[in-house]
Amino acid sequence: MQVGIDSFVETVLGSNRSPAELGAQRVRDLLDEIELADRSGVDVYGIGEHHREEYIASSPAVLLAAAAARTRNIRLTSAVTVLSSDDPVRVFQDFATLDLISQGRAEIIVGRGSFIESYPLFGYDTQYYDELFAEKLDLLLKLREQTRVEWQGKHRASLTGQGVWPRPLQPQLPIRLGVGGTPESFARAGLLGLPLTVAIIGGEPHRFRPLVDLYREAGRRAGHAPESLDVAVHAIGFLADTTRQAADTLWPAYSTTFTRIGRERGWPPTTRAAFDAQCSGQGAFFVGDPDAVTRKMWNVSDALGGVSRITLMMSGGPLPHASMLRAIELLGAEVGVAVHQPVPATTQR
């Protein structure tokens, strides 16, 4: 199993510094974090696309390209690319270029987006939320397979054999489908035979097993080989030298972010008790010391019938940079080493 980090590159609002100064500092910190992740043995780093004041990640491919020039081994992916409001040709070109810069380490995770700011920003109507995604995913997959594409759609001008360059270094640019809790999305990924990344940001992870089974069954019925039906998990997480320290460090940042989002979406106020419940053995958060996080990764993998990768979203608020660096070290050097090893069936976790 691989371990990774996802970030929305959140910054601090409400300070006396200008947005430009805050953004420049956050990008410097981000690149330091990705460099350390690479040195520490973290397998993958993902940057999620957002178009909001508190995030610096409106263009993940640009940030990942900067990271590619400063790293050697770590895989670099979006987490996610909001394909519905983007142009598949440009997405393919950006990540093919990233693949060349990184010497074959680029990936794309595509999704419809949990925030919808990008739709009006780029002139798309949210009433076509799913239709846009399905059409553009079809084009993106064709671009991956062919240099010259003939394609017709409803929401984008047709292609009549134009060439799309550059081509990536990898024989096939990896594309994953990022999903939340919608059964139709799981079934679509299985039908297409695409690897799946499941966002589990609350509740009990084992409750996603029926949806993962739906994905695998849809893929089997469509004739895809079982080994191609790969499942990864995206979840909130944080590490420190002790489990109490990890929770106490993450809580203020988590509370700030989810209280703000809750006000927008009508959720009840965030409480420490609810946060601690999610950090428990049955909850969705991977928060703790390396041993606790390792055990939870194996348990979640077992509950979902086996997963290939777990990536932790460790930017759920403006966390102290020094604490982030320590969490990255622990994830790569200790958790990564542990979960890279095969675990005998008799091992107690």
C-alpha positions, 0 to 999 in steps of 0.5 A: 500500500502507498501513502500520500498527502493531499493539500488544498494549499490553504492560507491564513485569512484575516491577517495584516499581510496582503493576499500576495504576501500570504500567497507567496509564503504559502507557496514557499512552505508548500514546496518545502513540504513536498521536497521533504515528503519526497526525501522521507519516502512519501509515495504521492502528493496531490493538490486539489483545485479550488477557486476560493480566497482561502486557497492558493490551488486554483492551478494545481498543475503549475504548483506540481510542475514547480514541485517536479523540478525539486523532487526525484521520486514522489508521484504528483497528482491533482486531487482533484481536477474539476473537469466539468468546468475545465477544458479536457484538451488543456488538462491533458496538455498541462499534465502531459507537460508535468509528466515530461518535467517530472520524468514520468511521475504525473497523475490526474484525479478528475471529479465534479468538485465539491465546491461549485465556484468554478462553474460560474467563473468559467461560464458553465451552468450547474444544472449540467453538473453531471452531464458536463463531467461525463462528456468531458471525461469521455474526451479526456480518455480519448485524448489519452489514447490518440494524438489526433482525435475526432470527437463530438459533444454538446458542451465543447466544440468538436475535434476533427482530427487536430493533434494534441501535444505534447505527449506524456513520457508514460505510455499511458497518463494515469487518470483516476476518478475521484468520488464521494458517496454517489452510487452512480459515480462508483458505477461509472468508474467501474464501467470505464475500468478507471482506478478509483479514489474514494473521499471518506471525510466523515462517518465510518469507513466500513460503510463505504464497502457496498459502494466499493463492491458496486464499483468492482462488480460494475467493472467485472460486468464490463469485462475489466480485469480485477487488477485494473479496478484499483481503489484508493482512499482520500481522508483527513489525517495528521501525525505527531509524536503522540496521538494526543499531540496530533489531535490537539494540533489539528483541531484548531485548523480543522475547526476553523475550516469546517466551521466556515464551510458549515456556515455556508452549507447549513451544517451544525457547528463543529465540536471537539467531541465530534472531531475526537469521535472521528479520530477514534478507531471507528472514525474516518480520520487518520490522526495519531502517532505513527503506530495508530495511523498505521493500524488504522490504514490496515483496518480501513484497507481490510474493511474495503476489501483492499486498497492500494493507496491512502492519502491524507488531507493535511491542510484542513486549515492553516497548520503550523509549518513546523508541525506539518514538516514533522507530520510529513517525516513521520508519515514517510519514514515510519508509516510508509515503511510499515505499510509498504511491507506485506502483512501476514493474515494472522497479524493482529492490528 
